[in-house]
Each structure stands twice: as C-alpha cells, then as structure tokens.
Amino acid sequence: MAAAKRVYQVRKGSNKFICGGRLVFGPDARSLLITLLLILVPVIIFCVCVARHLRHEFSSDYSGYAILVVAILFTILVLLLLFLTSSRDPGIIPRNLHPPEEEFRYDSSADAGGARQTPSLQFPRTKEVIVNGLVVKVKYCDTCMLYRPPRCSHCSICDNCVERFDHHCPWVGQRIGLRNYRYFFLFVSSATILCIYVFSFSAFYIKVLMDNNDSTVWKAIRKSPASVILMAYSFISLWFVGGLTGFHLYLIGTNQTTYENFRYRADGRINVFNRGCLNNFLEVFCTKVKPSRNKFRAFVQEEVQRPMAPVNDRQRVSDDLGGDRRPKVEDDLDIGEDLLKISQRRNIEELDEDIRSRGSNGQPHNTSEPDSILSSDRRAQTIRSDNRHSSWERRSASWEIDQDVLANSNVTESRNYVTSKEMRQ
C-alpha cells in the first residue's frame, strides 16, 4: 500500500518545500546564497581587519569589544529577518478544484429563426465588493479558479495568488505579501543600518591610524586597505537598501503596495485602503500576522463527489427564465432514447413475426436487418453517453440535445418501416 502523500507534495505551483513542508521558498531560492555572501563576507572582513584593532582604542576595554559584539549580533539579526522573509508562506490563497458554482448565471436566448434554445451557463469575469464604503472590482483567476480578494494578485514567477501582493524579490527568493511584508521591511531597514555601521567604523579606523602615526590619509589607506574597500562597498550598498527603505516608508505611510504604486500611479485612482499615516503604520507593524490559509503538511484526502442540484433549484431557475418549465437536457435525452427503443422493439417484433411466417413457407430471409437495428441501438447509446458528458474546465457551458440523436432515431424508424412494408407486399 502506497504511503499517503502530503499537500505540499502534490499541490500545483513553483514553490520549493524543505523540512517536510515546514519551510516554503520561492522557485529562485538559490539566489539566497548570493544574498548571504553579500552580507557575510563584508562583515567577516570588518570584524577581522577593523573591529579587532579597535578593541584597545577606547579608555574602557569593554567599549572596544562592544564594537565587535554589536557587529556580530546585528548581522545575526539581519540574517534572521532574511530567513523569516524567504521561508514562510507570504499569503498564498489555496486553489479551488472547481470554479465557484454559486456565480453561474443561466441565460436563455433565441436563434435567428426565433426558436428557443437550452439555457447556457454564463460566468462573470469580475465582481464588485465594498471596501471602506467604496466599490472595488475584483477579477477572476483562471489558474486558481477563484475571485481574487482585494489587493491580491497572481505571481507569474511562483504561479500562485498572493494576498496583498507587493512584489517578487529575487534577492530573498520569495514574493512579498501579506504575511512576510513586515519582515521584509525590517530586513531592508536593518541592512541599511548595518551598512551605516560598517561605513562609520571603517572611516573611524582610518582616522585612528592617521592620529596614532601622524601620517596622511594616503599612508593610513595603505596600512589598512580593507577599511577603504569596506567604505566603498557600504556606500554603494547604502544607495540600494537605503533607497528601498525610504521608498517602502512612503508606501507604508500611504498604505500602498509596490504593485499598486507602479500600476495605478498614472490612473489617479482613489486609494480606498488609506486610513491615515499613523493607522497605516500600526496596521503593518502592530497587527497580528494572519495564520496561513494552507495546511501544507496535511495528508491529501480524496475529493468528495458533489451532490446534484435539488429539484427545487431547477424549478427556481426555470421560474427566473420567465415561468417556462422547460425540461432538463437529461430528461430530453431519456425520452428520446425511450422513443428510439420503442420503435426499434416494435420493428424487431414485426421482423421476427415475418421471419417465422416465411420460415414456415420455406422462403429465405435476410438476417442483416436485425443486426443493423442492434448496431444502430448501440450507436444511439454511444451518442447519448457522449452528449451527457460535460466539462467544468470551460469558462461557460451550454448543453443542447444533439441533433444526431434525433436524426438517427427518425432515420432508423423510417428505414425499418419501409422495409417491413415491402416484406408484407
């Protein structure tokens, strides 16, 4: 017996799971190695070439060691925030196995000749919801088969719908959404502070070398080239992470996401989510992080077959269409099949009677006609089974009685009637 699989092993999407589905990474999780190197290598150089030499440059021995300890602890904090950002569910919305049937609408129309047609299923592509008293349109996602909540978007890289989608960050190998945005901002801002810290004490060490040796800045640089390299690296990194920190401070203050800012900036839309600067900051940093909607470690359960719609619902649909209680397609097919079987059974009985009468007279008879009738019966049943099959994968479904069933019934009946008449003559 095969072992039961867990949800993370069979679910669709581009995510990568480790530790038995406890950690969720994006498809480009390998980029985390580059980010780790960009953080760890400069800090190691700083601790070995700068902070170690500053231990005895202060009157208190503990002050010199504090520079080294603070650098190590702050680096650990940055790495922890990076791990929390990249290894947790950012707010993935579980996919539906079927489109939402409660959104189906039946629409009856007439053809050019005025003949009635079977009602067809119409599926709306957008819905309107109320957010803070204003109407917001939400779209239907064909991949996840659901209506996206407000501020939700489908990440093309991870192939998932994410709540409060901000952007996909290649440096952390994860998309940024509702459940990891707070940690992403803290990671970027703490990395900014770390750059300032390394830059400041590297410059301070150059100043110490100049004062102790009464030398120029060029001699101090030649004595500690690592300090200059760290200053240049920190300065360049500061423009990146520092600019990113400032940009997200603006987004938090106005309650926007990066996706909304770049897409709707030129539209002049009213931001229905803006609750004021203070409340916006409290919403990001002081609210409880919502639990994940996914249970990746749960065992996969077989899908339960959905019950058929009750008769009352069918009658209500017919009433909505104007009170015309038109039979359903399944009933039409059953009636058509019954009529076909009755006509064929009557023809077969007539043939059997004629064969017996001819057999008594010794006249030859043709046995191909019953075979043709039986083959036509099997062909009609095959057509019926094909027409009763429907697919939920289509955006809108329309069921009509296949004209081949009725045509086959009429042709078979008229052909058998003529044959029996000729036999009597």
C-alpha positions in Angstrom: 0.0 0.0 0.0 1.4 3.4 -1.1 2.1 5.9 1.7 -0.3 8.8 1.9 1.1 12.0 0.4 1.0 15.4 2.0 -0.5 18.5 0.4 2.9 20.2 -0.3 3.9 17.1 -2.4 1.0 17.2 -4.8 0.0 20.9 -4.9 0.5 22.9 -8.0 2.8 25.9 -8.1 6.5 26.7 -8.3 7.3 26.8 -4.6 10.1 24.7 -3.0 9.5 23.0 0.3 12.0 21.7 2.8 11.8 20.1 6.2 8.7 18.2 5.4 6.8 21.2 4.1 7.5 23.4 7.2 9.6 25.9 5.2 8.2 27.5 1.9 10.6 29.0 -0.5 10.2 30.6 -4.0 11.4 28.9 -7.2 14.5 31.1 -7.2 15.6 30.2 -3.7 19.2 29.7 -4.8 19.6 33.4 -5.0 19.6 33.4 -1.2 23.2 32.1 -1.4 24.3 35.2 -3.2 22.5 37.4 -0.7 24.2 35.5 2.2 27.6 36.1 0.6 26.9 39.8 0.1 26.2 40.1 3.8 28.6 37.7 5.5 31.8 38.4 3.5 31.9 42.2 4.3 31.0 41.6 7.9 33.8 39.0 8.4 36.3 41.4 6.8 35.1 44.1 9.1 35.5 42.0 12.2 38.9 40.8 11.3 40.5 43.9 9.8 38.8 46.7 11.6 36.8 45.9 14.7 39.6 43.7 16.1 42.1 46.6 16.0 39.7 49.0 17.7 39.4 46.9 20.9 42.0 48.9 22.8 41.4 52.4 21.2 39.0 53.4 24.0 39.6 54.2 27.6 37.2 51.4 28.7 38.2 47.9 27.5 34.6 46.9 27.1 33.9 49.8 24.7 36.3 48.4 22.2 34.9 44.9 22.4 31.4 46.3 22.1 32.1 47.3 18.5 32.9 43.7 17.6 29.9 42.2 19.5 27.4 44.7 18.1 28.5 44.0 14.6 28.1 40.2 15.1 24.7 40.5 16.8 23.4 42.9 14.2 24.5 40.6 11.4 22.6 37.7 13.1 19.5 39.9 13.3 19.7 40.7 9.6 20.1 37.0 8.7 17.2 36.0 10.9 14.9 38.6 9.2 16.1 37.4 5.8 15.2 33.8 6.8 11.7 34.8 8.1 11.1 36.7 4.9 12.1 34.0 2.5 11.0 30.8 4.2 7.4 31.5 5.2 4.1 31.5 3.4 3.7 35.0 2.1 -0.1 34.7 1.9 -0.8 32.1 -0.7 -4.5 31.6 -1.4 -5.4 27.9 -1.9 -6.6 27.0 -5.3 -10.1 25.7 -5.9 -10.7 22.3 -7.6 -13.7 23.7 -9.4 -15.0 27.1 -10.4 -17.4 28.7 -7.9 -20.8 27.4 -9.0 -22.7 30.0 -7.0 -21.5 32.5 -9.5 -23.1 30.7 -12.5 -25.9 32.5 -14.2 -28.3 30.9 -16.7 -29.1 32.8 -19.8 -31.7 31.8 -22.4 -31.6 33.2 -25.9 -33.3 32.7 -29.2 -31.7 31.9 -32.6 -32.3 33.8 -35.8 -35.5 31.9 -36.5 -36.9 32.6 -33.1 -36.6 29.0 -31.9 -35.9 28.5 -28.1 -32.6 27.2 -27.1 -31.4 25.4 -24.0 -30.3 27.9 -21.3 -26.5 28.4 -21.3 -24.2 29.0 -18.3 -22.7 32.5 -18.1 -19.7 33.1 -15.8 -18.8 36.7 -14.8 -15.2 37.7 -15.1 -15.3 40.4 -12.5 -17.2 41.1 -9.2 -17.8 44.2 -7.2 -17.1 44.3 -3.5 -17.3 47.1 -1.0 -14.1 48.3 0.7 -14.4 51.2 3.2 -17.7 52.2 1.6 -16.3 52.3 -1.9 -16.8 49.8 -4.8 -13.8 47.8 -5.8 -13.7 45.4 -8.7 -12.0 42.0 -8.2 -11.0 39.7 -11.1 -11.4 36.0 -11.6 -8.2 34.0 -11.8 -8.4 31.2 -14.3 -5.4 29.4 -12.9 -6.5 29.3 -9.3 -10.3 29.2 -10.2 -11.3 31.8 -7.7 -12.1 35.5 -7.4 -9.1 37.3 -6.1 -9.7 39.2 -2.9 -8.9 43.0 -2.9 -5.1 43.7 -3.2 -4.5 40.2 -4.3 -2.6 39.3 -7.5 -1.3 36.3 -9.2 2.5 36.0 -9.1 3.7 34.7 -12.5 7.0 33.5 -11.1 5.6 31.5 -8.2 2.3 30.7 -10.0 0.1 31.5 -7.0 -2.4 34.1 -6.0 -0.9 36.1 -3.0 -2.8 38.3 -0.6 -1.7 41.9 -0.5 0.8 41.2 -3.2 3.7 43.7 -3.1 6.4 42.3 -5.5 8.6 39.3 -6.1 12.1 40.0 -4.7 14.8 37.9 -6.3 17.3 38.8 -3.5 15.2 36.9 -1.0 13.9 34.3 -3.5 10.3 34.9 -2.4 7.4 37.1 -3.3 6.4 39.7 -0.7 2.8 39.6 0.5 0.6 40.0 3.5 2.4 37.5 5.8 6.0 38.5 5.2 5.9 42.2 4.3 6.7 43.2 7.8 9.8 41.1 8.0 10.9 42.2 4.5 10.8 45.9 5.6 12.7 45.1 8.8 15.3 43.2 6.8 15.9 46.0 4.4 16.0 48.7 7.1 18.3 46.7 9.4 20.6 46.0 6.4 20.7 49.8 5.9 21.7 50.4 9.5 24.4 47.7 9.2 25.8 49.4 6.1 26.0 52.7 8.0 27.6 51.0 11.0 30.3 49.3 8.9 31.0 52.5 6.9 31.3 54.7 10.1 33.7 52.5 12.0 35.8 51.8 8.9 36.2 55.6 8.4 36.9 55.9 12.2 39.7 53.3 12.0 41.3 55.4 9.2 41.2 58.4 11.4 42.8 56.4 14.3 45.6 55.4 12.1 46.2 58.9 11.0 46.3 60.2 14.6 48.5 57.5 16.0 51.2 57.6 13.3 50.9 61.3 12.5 50.5 60.3 8.9 48.5 61.4 5.9 45.3 59.8 4.8 47.2 58.0 1.9 49.5 56.3 4.4 46.6 55.2 6.5 44.9 53.8 3.5 48.0 51.8 2.5 48.2 50.5 6.0 44.5 49.4 6.1 43.2 48.9 2.5 40.4 46.8 3.8 38.9 49.8 5.5 38.7 51.7 2.2 37.2 48.7 0.4 34.5 48.3 3.2 33.7 52.0 3.0 33.2 51.9 -0.8 31.1 48.7 -0.6 29.0 50.1 2.2 28.4 53.3 0.4 27.2 51.6 -2.8 25.0 49.2 -0.8 23.6 52.0 1.2 22.2 53.6 -2.0 20.4 50.4 -2.8 19.0 49.2 0.6 18.7 52.8 1.9 16.7 53.9 -1.1 14.5 50.8 -0.8 13.9 51.6 2.9 12.8 55.2 2.1 10.5 54.0 -0.7 8.7 51.5 1.5 8.4 54.1 4.3 6.4 56.1 1.8 4.3 53.1 0.7 3.5 52.2 4.3 2.6 55.8 5.2 0.1 55.9 2.3 -1.0 52.2 2.6 0.1 51.2 -0.9 1.9 48.2 -2.3 4.7 48.3 -4.9 2.4 46.7 -7.4 -0.4 49.3 -6.8 2.1 52.2 -6.9 3.6 51.2 -10.3 0.3 50.1 -11.9 -2.2 52.7 -10.7 0.1 55.7 -10.2 -0.9 57.3 -13.5 -4.6 56.5 -13.2 -5.3 58.9 -10.4 -7.4 56.4 -8.5 -8.6 57.0 -5.0 -6.7 54.8 -2.5 -9.6 53.2 -0.6 -7.2 51.5 1.8 -5.5 54.7 3.1 -6.6 55.1 6.8 -4.2 57.9 7.7 -0.4 57.8 8.2 -0.4 56.6 11.9 -3.1 53.9 11.4 -1.3 52.7 8.3 2.0 52.2 10.3 0.0 50.5 13.0 -1.6 48.2 10.5 1.8 47.0 9.2 3.8 46.7 12.4 1.3 46.3 15.3 -1.4 43.9 13.9 -1.2 40.2 14.4 0.1 38.3 11.4 -2.7 36.2 10.0 -2.3 32.4 10.1 -1.6 30.6 6.8 -4.6 29.5 4.8 -2.7 26.4 3.7 -2.0 23.2 5.6 0.9 22.0 3.6 1.7 19.2 6.0 -1.8 17.8 6.0 -2.4 14.5 4.2 -4.2 14.5 0.9 -7.8 13.5 1.0 -9.8 12.2 -1.8 -12.2 14.6 -3.3 -15.8 14.1 -2.2 -18.3 13.9 -5.1 -20.6 16.9 -5.0 -24.3 16.2 -4.9 -26.6 17.0 -7.7 -28.6 20.2 -7.6 -32.0 19.6 -6.0 -35.2 19.8 -7.9 -36.3 23.0 -6.2 -33.2 24.7 -7.5 -34.0 23.6 -11.0 -37.6 24.8 -10.7 -36.3 28.2 -9.4 -34.0 28.5 -12.4 -36.9 27.9 -14.8 -39.1 30.4 -12.9 -36.3 33.0 -13.3 -36.3 32.4 -17.1 -40.0 33.6 -17.3 -42.0 30.7 -15.8 -41.5 28.3 -18.7 -40.8 25.0 -17.0 -38.6 23.6 -19.8 -37.4 20.0 -19.1 -33.8 19.5 -18.5 -31.4 18.0 -21.0 -31.1 14.8 -19.2 -34.9 14.3 -19.3 -35.0 15.1 -23.1 -32.3 12.5 -23.7 -34.1 9.9 -21.7 -37.3 10.5 -23.6 -35.5 10.4 -26.9 -33.9 7.1 -26.0 -37.2 5.6 -24.8 -38.9 6.5 -28.1 -36.0 5.1 -30.1 -36.1 1.8 -28.1 -39.9 1.5 -28.5 -39.7 2.0 -32.3 -36.9 -0.5 -32.6 -38.6 -3.1 -30.4 -41.7 -2.8 -32.5 -39.8 -3.2 -35.7 -37.9 -6.2 -34.3 -41.1 -7.9 -33.3 -42.5 -7.3 -36.7 -39.4 -8.8 -38.3 -39.5 -11.8 -36.0 -43.1 -12.5 -36.9 -42.4 -12.1 -40.6 -39.4 -14.4 -40.3 -41.4 -17.1 -38.6 -44.1 -16.8 -41.3 -41.6 -17.1 -44.1 -39.8 -19.9 -42.3 -43.0 -21.9 -42.4 -43.2 -21.3 -46.2 -39.5 -22.2 -46.7 -38.6 -18.8 -48.1 -35.1 -17.4 -47.5 -34.8 -14.4 -45.2 -32.2 -11.7 -44.7 -30.6 -11.7 -41.2 -28.7 -8.5 -41.8 -31.6 -6.3 -40.8 -31.7 -7.2 -37.1 -28.0 -6.7 -36.9 -28.3 -3.2 -38.4 -31.0 -2.4 -35.9 -28.9 -3.6 -33.0 -25.9 -1.7 -34.3 -28.0 1.5 -34.6 -29.2 0.9 -31.0 -25.6 0.7 -29.8 -24.6 3.8 -31.8 -27.5 5.8 -30.4 -26.5 4.8 -26.8 -22.9 5.9 -27.6 -24.1 9.2 -28.9 -26.2 9.7 -25.8 -23.3 9.0 -23.4 -21.1 11.4 -25.3 -23.7 14.2 -25.1 -24.3 13.7 -21.4 -20.6 14.3 -20.7 -19.8 17.9 -19.6 -16.6 19.7 -18.6 -16.1 22.2 -15.9 -12.9 23.4 -17.4 -14.8 25.6 -19.9 -15.5 29.2 -19.0 -19.2 28.8 -19.9 -21.1 25.6 -20.6 -24.1 25.1 -23.0 -25.9 21.9 -23.2 -28.2 21.2 -26.2 -29.7 18.0 -27.5 -27.5 16.7 -30.2 -29.4 16.6 -33.4 -27.7 13.4 -34.4 -29.7 11.6 -31.7 -33.0 12.7 -33.1 -31.9 12.3 -36.7 -30.7 8.9 -36.1 -33.9 8.0 -34.4 -36.1 9.3 -37.3 -34.0 7.7 -40.0 -33.9 4.4 -38.3 -37.6 4.3 -37.7 -38.5 5.3 -41.3 -36.0 2.8 -42.8 -37.4 0.0 -40.7 -40.9 0.9 -41.5 -40.3 0.8 -45.3 -38.6 -2.5 -45.1 -41.3 -4.2 -43.2 -43.9 -2.8 -45.6 -42.1 -4.2 -48.6 -41.8 -7.6 -46.8 -45.6 -7.7 -46.4 -46.0 -6.9 -50.1 
